[in-house]
C-alpha cells in the first residue's frame, strides 16, 4: 500500500522519495519519478519478530542527512520518526501510520486509563489507523487518530458471476493467530470442502503447521501453499465462499475486499476491523453461526455477486484510499494537526 500512496502523490505533482528495503522492486518506483532510497534487505526472522528496522533506520537516517521534506509519511513499526522529531525542532510534520493495535509505549493503569509515552504528546505527530476498530481500540491511546481504510485496484479483481466450485477458500498464513484450524472446523460443520492458500514455511519449526496439515486429505481439506497473485484471484473468483477467522485483533483484513470485489462472499469473525468490511450477516460471533451462514450462502444467498462488489466500490477502492491520503497531506502542509 505504501508504494501505491507514493505513486498517487507523485502523479499529483509532489516530489516523492521512498525509503524501502534493499531488495525492493525498482519498477514500482522508477517509472513514476519516485526517488528510491534503499536501506537493508527485508526479512522476517526465525522467531517471526519482524523486519530489522533498527539497522534500517541507521542507514536511511544517514542517507537523508541534510535534506528537507515538507511532510513525512512514516510507515515503520519502530516509530523512529517520533524520536527524531523530539530531538529536531525543524523536523517536518509526521503522518504516522500505525500497524499495531496499540501505540508504542502505551500502557493501561489498574483503572484502565491509557498513558501515552512522551514521544506521542507532540501535536505535530498525526496518527493514522487502518480502520475505525483499530482507532477506537482503548489500548491504542490516540483519540484523534484518523482512519484510512486500505484500497484495492478494482481492475485487478474482475467480477465473476458464473458457476462456483462448491468449495470454501481461506487465504492467509498458516499460523495459529490466523485461525486456520477454526476455519477447518467451520467447514467441517457446514459440510463444505476447503482450499487453503498461503505460506506455511515462513517460520521454521512452527508446530502449528504440522498440526493443521494432519487434516489434509487432498479433497475435503487441501493445502495449496503460496500461489501467484493471478492464481489467487482466480481461486477467489471460483470459490463459493471465503473465510477469515483470526484470533488477533485484525487492523484491516485485505482479503475481505479482495474476495468481495470478485463477487464472492466472505465470512469473518468479529475480530477488529473485519465487521467493517462485510455485510452484517457475514460477521459471525462463533463458529456454529458461521457454519450456518455458510450453508445459507451455499443454498440461497440473498446477496448477488454485484452486491458484494458494490461494498468495495463504495469504500475500499484504491481511489478512495488515495483521496484520503491526499487530504491528510494537504492538511499537514497547511499546518493542521490531529
C-alpha positions in Angstrom: 0.0 0.0 0.0 2.9 2.4 0.8 4.1 2.4 -2.8 0.6 3.0 -4.1 0.4 6.1 -1.9 3.8 7.2 -3.2 2.7 6.7 -6.8 -0.5 8.6 -6.3 1.2 11.6 -4.7 3.9 11.6 -7.4 1.1 11.7 -10.0 -0.3 14.7 -8.3 2.9 16.6 -8.9 4.6 16.1 -5.5 8.3 15.3 -5.4 8.3 11.9 -3.6 11.2 9.9 -2.0 10.5 6.4 -0.9 12.6 4.7 1.8 12.3 0.9 1.4 14.3 -2.3 1.8 17.3 -3.0 -0.4 15.5 -5.9 -2.3 12.5 -3.8 -3.3 11.4 -4.0 -7.0 12.5 -0.7 -8.5 9.9 -1.0 -11.2 7.4 0.2 -8.6 9.2 3.5 -8.3 11.4 4.5 -11.2 8.7 4.7 -13.9 6.7 7.1 -11.7 9.6 9.5 -10.9 9.8 8.3 -7.3 13.3 8.5 -5.7 14.1 5.2 -4.2 16.3 5.3 -1.0 17.3 1.7 -0.2 18.2 0.5 3.4 18.8 -3.1 4.2 17.3 -6.3 2.8 13.9 -7.1 4.3 13.5 -10.4 6.1 11.2 -12.0 8.7 13.3 -13.5 11.5 13.1 -17.2 12.5 11.1 -16.0 15.6 8.7 -14.1 13.5 9.6 -10.8 15.2 9.5 -8.7 12.1 11.8 -6.8 9.7 15.1 -5.4 11.1 14.0 -1.7 11.3 16.8 -0.6 13.7 19.6 -1.2 11.2 17.4 0.2 8.5 16.9 3.4 10.5 20.7 3.9 10.9 21.1 3.6 7.1 18.3 5.8 5.9 19.0 8.4 8.6 22.5 8.9 7.1 21.2 8.9 3.5 18.8 11.7 4.0 21.0 13.8 6.2 20.8 17.5 5.3 17.6 17.0 3.2 14.4 19.0 3.8 11.0 17.4 3.4 7.6 19.1 3.8 5.8 16.0 5.2 6.9 12.6 6.3 4.6 9.6 6.0 6.0 7.1 8.4 5.1 3.5 7.8 7.6 2.0 10.1 6.8 -0.3 13.0 9.6 1.0 15.2 8.4 4.7 15.2 11.8 6.2 14.7 10.4 9.3 13.2 8.8 10.1 16.6 12.2 10.0 18.2 13.8 12.1 15.5 11.2 14.8 15.8 11.6 15.2 19.5 15.3 16.0 19.0 15.0 18.2 16.0 12.6 21.3 16.1 13.0 21.7 12.3 11.7 18.2 11.6 8.6 18.3 9.3 5.1 17.1 10.3 4.9 13.4 10.6 1.9 11.4 9.5 2.5 8.1 11.3 0.6 5.0 10.1 0.1 2.6 12.9 0.5 -1.1 12.1 -0.4 -2.4 15.6 -3.4 -2.1 17.9 -1.6 0.0 20.4 0.8 3.0 20.3 4.4 2.2 21.3 5.0 2.7 25.0 1.3 3.0 25.9 0.0 1.1 28.9 -3.1 0.9 30.9 -3.2 1.5 34.7 -5.2 -0.5 37.2 -8.3 1.6 36.4 -8.0 1.1 32.7 -6.7 4.6 31.8 -4.3 4.8 28.9 -1.0 6.6 29.4 0.8 8.0 26.3 4.5 7.9 26.0 6.2 11.3 25.8 7.1 10.7 22.1 3.3 10.8 21.2 2.5 14.0 23.0 3.7 16.4 20.3 0.8 18.0 18.4 2.8 17.7 15.1 2.5 13.9 15.1 -0.6 13.0 13.1 -1.7 9.4 13.7 -3.4 7.2 11.1 -5.0 3.8 11.6 -6.2 1.3 9.0 -9.7 1.1 10.4 -12.2 2.6 12.9 -11.8 -0.5 15.1 -8.1 0.0 15.4 -8.6 3.7 16.0 -11.1 3.1 18.7 -9.2 0.4 20.5 -8.9 1.5 24.1 -5.2 0.4 24.3 -4.4 2.5 21.2 -4.4 5.7 23.2 -4.9 8.2 20.3 -8.4 9.5 20.4 -7.7 11.9 17.5 -6.2 9.4 15.2 -7.8 9.3 11.7 -8.8 6.1 10.0 -7.8 5.5 6.4 -9.0 2.1 5.0 -6.9 0.2 2.6 -8.0 0.3 -1.1 -7.6 -2.1 -3.9 -7.3 -1.6 -7.7 -10.7 -2.9 -8.9 -9.3 -3.7 -12.4 -7.1 -6.4 -10.9 -10.2 -8.2 -9.4 -12.8 -8.9 -12.2 -16.3 -9.6 -11.1 -17.3 -13.3 -11.5 -21.0 -14.1 -12.0 -20.6 -17.6 -13.3 -20.8 -21.0 -11.7 -18.9 -21.5 -8.4 -16.9 -24.6 -7.5 -18.8 -25.5 -4.3 -15.7 -25.0 -2.1 -14.6 -22.6 0.6 -11.3 -20.8 0.5 -9.1 -19.2 3.1 -6.2 -17.0 2.0 -3.8 -16.4 4.9 -0.5 -17.5 6.5 -0.7 -20.9 8.2 -0.1 -19.5 11.7 -2.1 -20.0 14.9 -3.3 -16.4 15.2 -4.7 -16.5 11.7 -7.3 -19.1 12.8 -6.8 -21.7 10.1 -7.9 -24.5 12.5 -11.1 -22.6 13.2 -11.8 -22.3 9.5 -11.3 -26.1 9.1 -13.8 -26.7 11.9 -16.4 -24.3 10.4 -16.2 -26.0 7.0 -16.4 -29.4 8.6 -19.6 -28.4 10.5 -21.0 -26.8 7.3 -20.1 -29.9 5.2 -18.2 -27.9 2.5 -14.7 -28.7 1.3 -11.9 -26.2 1.9 -8.9 -24.9 0.0 -6.1 -23.2 2.0 -3.8 -20.7 0.2 -0.9 -19.1 2.0 2.7 -19.7 3.1 3.4 -22.5 5.7 7.2 -22.3 5.8 7.7 -18.6 6.8 8.6 -19.5 10.4 10.9 -22.5 10.7 9.8 -25.2 13.1 6.3 -23.8 13.8 4.4 -26.7 15.4 1.1 -25.2 14.2 1.8 -26.2 10.6 2.0 -30.0 11.1 -1.0 -29.7 13.5 -3.3 -28.3 10.8 -1.8 -30.2 7.9 -2.7 -33.5 9.5 -6.3 -32.8 8.4 -5.3 -32.5 4.7 -6.8 -35.3 2.5 -6.5 -33.7 -0.9 -10.2 -33.1 -1.3 -12.1 -32.2 1.9 -9.1 -30.1 3.0 -6.5 -29.2 0.5 -3.4 -27.0 1.0 -2.0 -25.1 -2.0 0.8 -23.1 -0.3 1.7 -19.8 -1.8 0.3 -19.1 -5.3 0.9 -16.3 -7.8 -1.4 -13.3 -7.5 -3.2 -14.2 -10.7 -3.9 -17.7 -9.4 -5.1 -16.4 -6.1 -7.6 -14.1 -7.7 -8.8 -16.9 -10.0 -9.4 -19.1 -6.9 -11.2 -16.2 -5.2 -13.5 -15.9 -8.2 -14.2 -19.6 -8.4 -14.8 -20.1 -4.6 -18.3 -20.3 -3.3 -17.4 -18.6 0.0 -14.3 -17.1 1.6 -13.4 -17.3 5.3 -11.3 -15.3 7.6 -11.3 -16.0 11.4 -8.2 -14.7 13.0 -7.5 -14.8 16.8 -5.8 -11.4 16.9 -7.4 -8.0 16.6 -7.3 -7.5 12.8 -6.2 -4.0 11.9 -7.8 -4.2 8.5 -8.1 -7.6 6.6 -7.4 -7.0 3.0 -8.7 -10.4 1.8 -12.3 -9.3 2.6 -12.4 -6.6 -0.1 -10.4 -8.8 -2.4 -13.0 -11.6 -2.2 -15.9 -9.2 -2.5 -14.5 -7.4 -5.5 -14.6 -10.7 -7.3 -18.3 -11.0 -6.2 -17.5 -13.7 -3.7 -19.0 -13.6 -0.2 -16.5 -13.9 2.7 -17.5 -14.8 6.3 -15.5 -13.2 9.1 -15.4 -13.4 12.9 -15.7 -10.2 14.9 -12.0 -9.5 15.0 -11.0 -5.9 14.9 -11.9 -4.2 11.6 -13.4 -7.3 9.8 -17.0 -6.4 10.6 -16.5 -3.0 9.0 -15.8 -4.7 5.7 -18.7 -7.1 5.1 -22.5 -7.2 5.3 -23.8 -7.7 8.9 -24.9 -11.3 8.2 -21.4 -12.3 7.2 -19.8 -11.2 10.5 -20.3 -14.2 12.9 -19.8 -14.3 16.7 -18.9 -18.0 16.8 -18.1 -21.0 14.6 -21.6 -22.5 14.8 -23.2 -19.3 13.5 -20.5 -19.2 10.8 -21.3 -22.8 9.7 -25.0 -22.0 9.5 -24.3 -18.9 7.4 -22.0 -20.9 5.1 -25.0 -23.3 4.4 -27.3 -20.3 3.7 -24.8 -19.0 1.2 -24.5 -22.4 -0.5 -28.2 -22.9 -0.7 -29.6 -19.4 -1.3 -27.7 -16.2 -0.5 -29.8 -13.1 -0.7 -26.8 -11.1 -1.9 -25.7 -11.2 -5.6 -22.1 -11.0 -6.7 -22.7 -7.4 -7.8 -23.9 -6.6 -4.3 -20.6 -7.7 -2.8 -18.6 -5.8 -5.4 -20.7 -2.7 -4.6 -19.5 -2.8 -1.0 -15.9 -2.5 -2.2 -16.7 0.2 -4.8 -18.3 2.3 -2.1 -15.5 2.4 0.4 -12.4 0.3 -0.3 -11.0 1.1 -3.7 -7.6 2.5 -4.5 -9.1 5.8 -5.5 -10.8 6.2 -2.1 -7.6 5.4 -0.2 -5.5 7.8 -2.3 -8.1 10.6 -1.8 -8.0 10.2 1.9 -4.2 10.3 1.9 -4.3 13.4 -0.3 -6.4 15.1 2.3 -4.0 14.1 5.1 -1.1 15.6 3.2 -2.9 18.8 2.3 -3.9 19.3 6.0 -0.3 18.6 7.1 1.1 21.1 4.6 -1.4 23.7 5.9 -0.2 23.2 9.4 -3.3 21.3 10.6 -2.5 18.7 13.2 -4.7 16.0 14.8 
